[in-house]
């Protein structure tokens, strides 16, 4: 059976799984594709803009919209680019092309675009080949020799070399490489070449490749294990075993961060073997509400009844990312309920866990108890989830971080998500790393590190786009909208909120939809548009699953109380606060208790509010939400000014101003200055956000987003390049740069470079 040329990550697609036909839609530039699709297109074509333009024009409408997976075989990606490389190769001598083929085969399965392989020098020596023939390739600019072998000019040249060779020549190259790979440490690579050199189906080679894949998987290399498993499926003579191997290869592709290939393989695998993975893919790339049902069904199918369940043995294979065991699938079902906002369905998942004799994993039990109003039980279960996750299970560590966030313990949330990131990287589980960063951003932001949070969220957003995690990307867009609202970046807030809601509302994702709505309400609140803020938050409170989210509704209560009080709707404010106060009393988080006390202060008449504000600030001293403490101090200072307690009001307002400036919260800093002006007091500029050096007198502080744009511009990036890296429009980047120049009192990028070098901001 003829091996075909590897697509990205060097995988060989089984001949019995032909690539789907590409039906060209109307020609479109790559820049017109949605961000999540454009990033994947660039990955598939190794960043080559010509190949990206060719592929973009060949996509179907559904592929271009991100509904269907993209093609992966080189001939389907950029045939014109390949034809140009083949023309150059035909001009080379036969002996040169033979050496290049050996080098290209040696670099399979490639996990990096410029891999130099393992066995080329030994194969050349064993076959007594003359490497001087490679001078012709070097003179033509197609490849050059290194100490370890051959480095091709680009991945397309390597692909063209391999595809232009005859099937017999390819097999001969792989067999030669297999013969020289004799060391025990080279067993996995040797198995690959033996499989690639096979003539047809072979049960013996299937078993060898499957064992090699298990070895690669155990060492945290799912990209290599997926390539080996796909090749094993291609050679497998048993149709049922072939289906199982394809499902395993799809799971490996997902673990390696190749969501596009995982979707293709899962779609081509018969129902049954791939059902569990298909359910996970639906959660991260499809409609989360449908995913919940599929995940529960898969969990029941994955677990025998309690009476027949056998104890695990040392030979039982461990399925890591995604964890396709019953507890792992129940954990994913919990995430589906979290993303949709239909937390009531957690009770259904708990019942399934009970039938299977499985302990509800992660935050499942705590959420179910909270939905039923058993707040004390919910706190106990969430505490257990937050502290008991093992260090080698990224999924449960992410759940530990989520549990800590729900309990208002942001330091522990940061620790849980940090450990999840480390575990995911150690195990080669790319999706787990991306998901951990989703929730890590909240912990960083609320603990007073806005730039760290924003930079991490932007990195996670790009990774989510790249790996096909569209659900996570929508969540991150909404989180970035929230950060932008709190730091006063109105344009970024609206653009990111629109992107998040557009995707979320079409896929039943209540979490990003609600988070984006909250972000817009916070933006209104910070700019004194209290009627608009109250209206948005009322709509958020009334929204059901897929449109809203009970956890976000709860988190937004202190802001709703503030907006409702400002608009005179005291009855609604008291009703909202009563439910919030009950939860705060149950979880005993200092931050939640402080915000509840602030709500009481806002609802109290005149001087009665003072004691409540003092209680709130005393509680804030034991919490971590620095910006909310600053906002409490701002509201307290305003109340003191109205009560004519001028000295203490001035002290509180100066403290609020300094904290808001340190967090880059421009709108709240402006409100503090306005209150100080009403007292007839000057407003001094505080330190730079995130502990940077103080800014020179007369220059206004930059927001977190403006600072990121400024640094990229100073490094020489164009507006379009900055827009691509931050997933924003070039128009928004231009607006930010104009704002940067105005705030810093400069007129050019040259001045910007000099200023940032001088002050280190």
N, C-alpha and C positions, 0 to 999 in steps of 0.2 A: 504494500500500500504506500502510495507516494506521500511523503511529508510535504506540507506546504510552507510557504514563507511565514515567519512569525509576525503577527501584528505587534503593537506596543506591548511591552513587558516580555516579548520574545515567545509568545505562546503559539503552539501549532494547532490550528483548528482541525478537528476530526473531519475527514472527507465525507462522512455520512451526515454532517451538519453543515450544509452549504449556507453561505451568507444570504440573508434576505435580499430580494431584489430591490434595487434603489430606483425609485420612480422619481425622476427629477421634477421638482416644483418649479415655479417661476424663479429665474435667477435672482439671487439675493446676495449681498455682500456679507462677509462674516460679521462685520460690525453691527449688522441689523438683527443678529440673533439675540435671543434672551441671554443674559449674562451666564446663567448656569449652563446653557448649551454652548455658548461661545468658548467658555473655558475648557469644556470637554473636547470640542473640536480642535482647539490648539494643542491639547494633550495628545490626541490621536495622531496629529500630523507633526509632532515633535517641535511645535512652535514655528513651523515654516509658513510664512504668510501666503505664499503662492499656493501651497497645498491646502491651506485653510480656505482660501477663496474658492478653490476648485471643489472642495468637499461641501462647502456651504451651498454652492449652486446646485449640487446634486441631491440634497436632502429632500425628503418628502415634507409636506406641510406638518405632519404629525411629528416627524423627527425634529424639524426645525423648532417646533413648539415645546419639545422635551417630552412628549407623550410616549414616543416609541424610542427604543435604544438606537444608537447610531451604528453604522456599519463598522467593522473592525478589521476586515481583510485589506491588505495594502491595495489590491487591484480595485477595491470598491471605494477607497479613500481618495486617491489622487493619481489616476492612471496617466495623466499627461506628465506629471512630475516623474513617474517611473519610466515612461517612454524616453524622456530626455536622458535619464541616467543610462538606460540600456543602449542608446545610440553611442554614448561615450565609451561604454564598455566594449562594444563590438569592434572598436578600433584597436583594442589591445591584443597582443599575441595570445595564443591558446594557453601556453604555459603560465602566463601571468594570470589569466582568468581562472586557471585551476588552483593556483595559490590563493587567490582572492576568495574562491569558493570555500576552500579549506578554512580560511580565516573566518568567513561568515558563518560557517557551520559550527566552528568552535565557539562562537559568541551566542549560541543558542543554548537554553532559552535565556535571552538577554534580560537583565533586570535594570539596566542603565543604558541610555542611548549610545554611549561610547565605551561599552565594555570591550576589553581586549582578550577575553577568553581565558583558557586554562592550559590547553594542550598543544597549541599550534607549533611552538618550536620543536617539541618532541616528535610530533607527527611529521614535520618536515624532515627531521633527521632520520626517522624510521623509513620514510619513503625515498630518502636520498634526493630530495628536490632542491633545485638551485634557486635560492632566494634573490639572486641578482635580477631575476625576471620581474621582481616587484618595482624595479627602477622605472619601468614604463608607466605603472600606475601612479607612482609618485610624480613623475614628470607631467602626467595628465591632470594632476590635482585631485585624484580620486581616492587615494589612500597613502599612508606613509608607515614605515616600519618603526617599531619601538622595541625595547628590550624584551617585552613579553609577547610580541606578535605584531598585529596589523591594526592600525587605527584608521577607520574609514572617514572620509570627509564629512559625512553626515549619515544619519540612519537610513535615508532613502537610497544611498549608494549601496549600503550593505544589503538592503532588501532587494534591490535590482540585481546584484551579483547572484544572490541565492535563487531568485525566481528565474533568471535567464538560463540557469544550468538545467541539464536534462535530469529526469528523475533518477536514472541510474548513476549519474555523476554525484548527485546529492547523497544517495545511499552509500556510495563508496567513500565519500568524505567522512560521513558519520561513523562508518565502520572502522576507518583508519584511526579516528580520534578515540573511539572506544577501546581499541587495542592498546593504545599508549597510556591510558588512564588506569594504572594498576594499583595504586596505593589505596589502602582501606578508606582514607579520608576522601577519596575521589569516587567512591562507589555511586553516589547519587548522580554525579555528572556522567559517569560511565553508563549508568542505566538509561539516562536520557538519550545518549547517542546510540545505544543499542536499539532502543525503541524507534528512533528516527531512521535507523538504517534497515528496519524490518521491511520485508516484502508484502506481508499481509497479516491477517489476524493471527494471534498467538496467545494461548492461555498462559504459557510460561512467561512471556514478556509482560503480559498484563499484570501478573502477580509480582514480577520484579519491579515494575514501575510503580505499582500501588504501594509496595513496601518502601521504595525510595521516597515517594510522596509523603508517607507517614513520617519518615525521618526528617524531611525538610520542614514539615509542619511542626514537629516537636521542637525544632530549633528556632521557631519564630519567623519562618520564611514562607508565607502563604502564596506569594507570587510564584516561587519555584514549585511548591507542592501543587498548585493549580495547573501549571504547565505539564507536570508529570502525570497528573490525574487525567487531564484531557487526552494526553497521548495514550494512556492506558485504556481509556474509553474507545479511542479510535481502533485499537488493536484487539479489543475484547470480543470474543466470539459468542458470548452469552448476552442476548438482548436485555434481560432483566438486570444483570450485573452492569451492563453498559449504562443503563439508565441511572443506576445508583452512583456510578462513577461520575457521570455528568452532573448530577446533583451535588456531589462532593466538590467537584471542580468549580461549580457556581458559588458554593459557599466559600471556597478559597479565594475566588476572585473578589467576592465582597469583602472578605477579611483584608485583602491586599489593597483595598481602596479603589478597585476597578468595578464600580457599580454598573457601568455600561455593559461590560462583558458578563457580569453576573446576571443581569436581566436577560441578555441574549441566551445564555445557557439555560437559565431557569425556564424561559419560554419554550425552548426546544426539548425539554425533558418531559416525558409523559407524566400525567397526574399521578400523585402518590409519592415518588421519591423526592420531588422538589416542592411538595406542598408547604412544608415548614419554612423553607427559605423564601418561597413566594410570599408567604404571609409577612415575613420580616421585611422583604423588599416593598411590599405594599405599605407598610408602616413608614418607611423612610423615603419612599419615592412616589407613593400613590395616594389613595384615599384612606386616611387613618381610621375612619369609622368602619369601613369594610375590613380593614386590617384587624381590628379587634376581634371580630367574629372568626376570621380565618386563624388567628393566633390561638384562640381558645380551642377551636376544632383540632388544630395541629398539636396542641399540648395534650389533648385527650388521646390522640392517635399515637403520640410519642411515648406514652407511658402505659405499661400494662396495668391491670387492675391491682389493687393492693394485695389481693390474695395470691396473685401469680408473679408478682415482681421479684426478680432474683437479685441477690446482692451483687454489686459490681465486683469484677475480678480484675487482676492486674492486666489481663489482656484486653479488657474492654476499651475500645477506642474512646478518647475524650474529644468531644466536639466543642471547640472553643468559640471563636467569633465567626458568625453569630452562634450563640449557644442554642442548639436545636433540641436540647432536652426539655422535658416537661416544665421544670422550674424556670429554665431560661426563657421558654416561650411565654410562660405566665408573667415573667418580668417584663417582656416586650408588650404583652397585652396591657399591663399597667401603664407603660409609656404611651400606648395608643389612647388610653383613657385620659392621660395627662395632656397629650397634644390636642385631642378633640375637645377637652373640657367636659366630657361626660363622665365625671368622677363617680356617679351613681353606679356605673357599670362595674366598678371595682368590686362591688358586692357579688356580682355574678362570677367574677374571676375567683373570688375567695371560695364560693361554693364549688367551683370546678376543682380548685386545689384540695378542698375537703374530700371530694369524691375520689380523687387520685391518691389521697394520703400524703400530699405534699405540703410542706410548710409554706404559707404565702411568702414569696420572696420580696426582698427590697422594701419599698414603701407601700406595697399592696395592702397589707393589713391595716396600716395606719390611715391610709386614705379611706378605706372602707369604713373604719370606725368614725372618722371625721364626718363622712357623708351622713352617717346615722346619728350624728349629734353626740357621740360618746367621746367628748373631747379629752377627758382624762386618759381613756384607753388609747386614743389616737396619739397623745403625747408619749405614752409609754412605748408604744409600738414603733413610733418614729425615732425615739431615742435609741431603741435597740438597733434599728436599721442604720442609724447614723454612726454607731460605735462598733458594730460587730462585723463589718464587711472584711473578708480576707484580702490580703495584699495582692493576690494573684488572680483576682476576679474583677476585671474592669467594669462589668455591668453592675455588680453589687456595689462597687465603689462609687459609680455614678449615682446610684440610688442613695448611697450614704450622703453624698453631697446634696441631693435633692431634699432628703429628709432634714438635713441641717438647715437648709434654706427655709423650709416650711416651719421649722422651729425658731427661725430668726437668729440662728447661731452662724454668723457669716464666717467667722474664723474657722470653725470646724467644716463648714461647706468648702472653703478654700482648700483645706487639708484633704478632704475626701476626693475632690475633683483633681487635685494635684496627684494624689496617689493613683487615681484612675488613669490619668494621662501616662504616668510612668509604667503602670502595668500594661496598658494597651500598647505602648511602644515596645516593651520587652517581649510581648507575645506576637508582635507584628500585626496587631488588630487596629488598622487605620480608622475604621468607623468609630470604635470606642474612644480613640483619642479625640476625634472631632466632637463627639457628643459630650465628652468631659469638658471640653473648652466652652461648649454652649453654656453650661451652668457655672463654670468657673468665672465667667465674665461678671455675673451678678455679684458674686462674693467680692471680687476685686473692686467693683464699682462702689458697693455700699460701704466697704471698709476704707474709703477715702483714697482710692488709687484710680482715678478716672482715666488717665492716659494708659495705664497698664491694662485696664479693662477693655478700653476701646481698641488698642493695638491687638490684644489677644482675640477679641471678637472679630476683628477684620481678618486676621490670619485664619481663624476658624471658619469664617464665611467663605473665603477662597477655597479652603480645603473641602468644605461641604459641597461647593459647586463642582470642584474637581472630581470628587469621589462619588457624585450622584446622590448625595443626601439632601434632597430638595426640602424635606420637612424640616430638617435642622437649619437649612439656609433661610427659610422663611422665619423661623424662630429667631435666628441671629439678626436678620434685617430688622425685626421688631425690637429686639433688645438694643440695637444700635440707634433706632429711632428714639427709644426711651432715654438713652444716654445723651443724645443730641438735644432732646427737650430739656433735660436737667442742666445742660451746659449752654443752652440758649442758641443753638444752631438751628434756626427755624427751617431753612431750606433743606438741610440734610434730614431733619426730623420728618418733614412732610414727604420727601422723596422716598426715604426708607419705609415709612409707614405705609405709603401707597403700594410699594413693591411687596411688602409683607402681606397686606390685606388682599391684594389682588390674587396672590397664590393661595393664601389661607382660605379665603371664602370659596374658592373653587375646589378645595380638597378637604373640606370639613375640619379645618384646623383651628379650633377655638383659642388655643394658647397664643399663637402669633397674632391672630385677629384682635383678641382682647388687649394684648400688650401694645399693639400699634394704636388702638383707640385710647388707651391710657396715656401713651406718649403724647398724642395730640391734645388731650385734656390737660396734661401737665404744662405743655407749651402755652396753652391759653391761660392757665392759672398763673404761670410765671410772669405773663405780660398783662395781668390785671383784667383779663376777659373772663370774668367770673360767671356770667350767664352762659357763655359758650362752654366753659369747662364743666359747669354743672349739668348742662344738657348732654354732653358727651358721656359723662360718668353715669347719668341716669340711664342712658341707652345701654351702656356697658352692663349695668346691674340687671337690666331686663333681658339681655341676650342669652339665648340657650346654647346648648352644645353645638359646636361647629361655628358659632358666631361669637360666643363669649366664653368666660372661664371663671368658675367660682373662686379659685385661688387669686387670680388677678383682681377680681371684684373685691375680695377681702383686702388685698394689699392697697387698693386704691381708696379705701374708706376714709383714711385721714385727709386725703386731698378732697374727697367728695364733701366731707363735713365742712372743710374750709370754704369750698365754693358755695355750698348750700347756705351756710351762715352769712356769707357776703351778699347773697341774693335774697336773704330773708326767709328761706325755707327751713325754719328751725325744726319743724316736725319731722321732715325727712332726714335731717341731720341727726336728730336724736335716735330715730329708728335704726339708721345705719350704724351709729356708734354702739348701740346696745349689743348687737351681734358681734361686733369687733371686740368689744371689751370682754365678752364671755370667752372668746378664743384666747385673747391676750392673758387673761387670768389663768386659763388652763395650761398654756405652754410656758408661762412665766419668763418669757424672753424680755430682757430689759428694754430692748428697742420697741417691741410691741407695747409693753406697758407704758413706756414714755409717750408713744404716739397716742395711746388711749387717754393719757392724762392731758395731752395737748388738745385733744378733741373736747374734753370736759372744760378746759379753759376757754376754748372758743365758744362753747355753748353757755358758759356762765356769764351773768351780767356784771358789768363794771368791775369793782374791786375784788369781787369773789374769784375772778379769773387768776389773780396774782398767785395765790397758793397753788393752784393747779399747774401753772407754768413752772413754779419753783420745783414742784414734785416731778414734773416731766424732765427738767434739766438734771435733776439729781439721778433719775433713772438713766438718762442718756449717758451719764458719766460712766456707767457700767456696760454700755452697749458699744456697737461698732459702726453705726450708721452716722458718720460724721456730717454728711450734708443735711440729713434730717435734723440733727442736733442744731446745726446752723439755722435751719428754717424755723425751728422752735424758738431759738433766741431772737430771730428777726421778728416773729409774731409777738413775742413777749416784749421786745423793745418798743414795738408800735403801740402795744396796749399801755405800757408805762408812760409813753409820751402823751397819749390821750388822757391818762390819769394825772398828768403834770408831775410825774416823778422824773424830772429831767436828768438828774445825775446818773441814776441807775439806767435810765433809758439809753443815755449816750454810751454807757459802758457796754450794755448788751448789744446795741446796734454796731458798735465798732467790732466787737467779737464776732458778730454774724457776718459783717462785711469781710473781715479777714478770712474766715472759714470758707465763705462762698467763693472768694477769689482764689483761695488755695485749691478748691475743687473745680475751678474753671466755670462756676455757675454764674454766667454773666447776668441773666435776668434777675436772679435773686440778689446779686451784688448791687445791681442798679436800684432795686427796691430799698436796700439798706441805705444806699447813698441818699435816696429821696427822703427817707425817714430822718436821716441825719441833717439834711438841709432844712427840713421842717423844724428841727431843733436849733437851727442856726450854727451847726457844728461842721467843720471841714471833714471830708472823707479821705483818709490816706490810703494809698495803694499797698496791699499786702504782698506776701511772698508769691512766687510763681507756683502754679499747680504742681502737685506731686513732688514738692520739695526742691524745685529748681532754684537757680540763683535769682535774687531779686532783680526786677526789671528796672531799667534806668528811669528816672523821674520824667514824667510827661508822656510816657508810652503806655498804652492800655494793654492789659493782659490778653493773650490769645486764648481762644477756646481750645479744647482738646483736639477737635477736628481741624481747626485752623493750624494748630501746631504740627499735626501730622502732614498736612498739605505743605506747610512752609518747609519742613525738613526735606520732603521729597523734591520740592522745587529747588531747594538749595543744593541738592545732590545732582541736579541736572535733568530731572525727569520732565517731560513735556506735560501739558495739561491733559492730553489724551492718555498718556501713560499713567499719570496719577489717577485719572478716572477709572482706568481698567483695574488698577491695584486696589482701589477703595470701593469698587462696584458702585460708582456714582456717575452722573453724566458730566461731560466736559464743561457744560454750562455752569453746573454747580461748582466745579473746581475753579473756574474763572471767577465766579462770585467770591469764593473763599480767598483767593489770592488778592483780589482787590480789597477785601476786608483786612487781610494781613498787612498789606502795604499801608492802609489808612491807620490801623491801630499802632503800627510801629513807626509811622511817620517817615516812610521811605518811598522811593519811586521806581526801583528796579530790582531785578533778581541779584545783580552784583552787590547792591547794598544789603540785600537779605542774607547772602552768603557771609558777608563781612560781619553783620550784626550777630548772626547765630554762632559764628566762630568765636566772637568776642564774649558773648554772654552764655553760651552753652545751652540755649533753650531750644 
